Amino acid sequence: MNEPERIEVEPPDNPCERCGHPRPRLVFDQLSELVLCESCLEHMQRQQAWSLVRDADRA
């Protein structure tokens, strides 16, 4: 009998530093200095935008 062919799949180099999921296409966010997946990157950018608005209101 023939052995079934094995497909070697390499895991991503790093998991998302926020949610921990090993998703492809991770992005380095320069403001948070974290390697993030796209959904976490969007979340962090929204948080950073609100943080800037709050800081502007305090000034």
LINPE-V562214 format. One line per field, one symbol per residue. ss: DSSP state (h for helix, s for strand, l for the rest). phi: phi as a letter, one per 20 degrees, with the letter a starting at -180 (. if undefined). A space follows every 10 residues. Layout:
BEGIN
ss: ???
phi: ???
END
This chain:
BEGIN
ss: llllllllll llllllllll llllllsssl lllssslhhh hhhhhhhhhh hhhhhhhhl
phi: .efffedede fgfceffddn feeflfceef felcecffff ffffffffff fffffffff
END
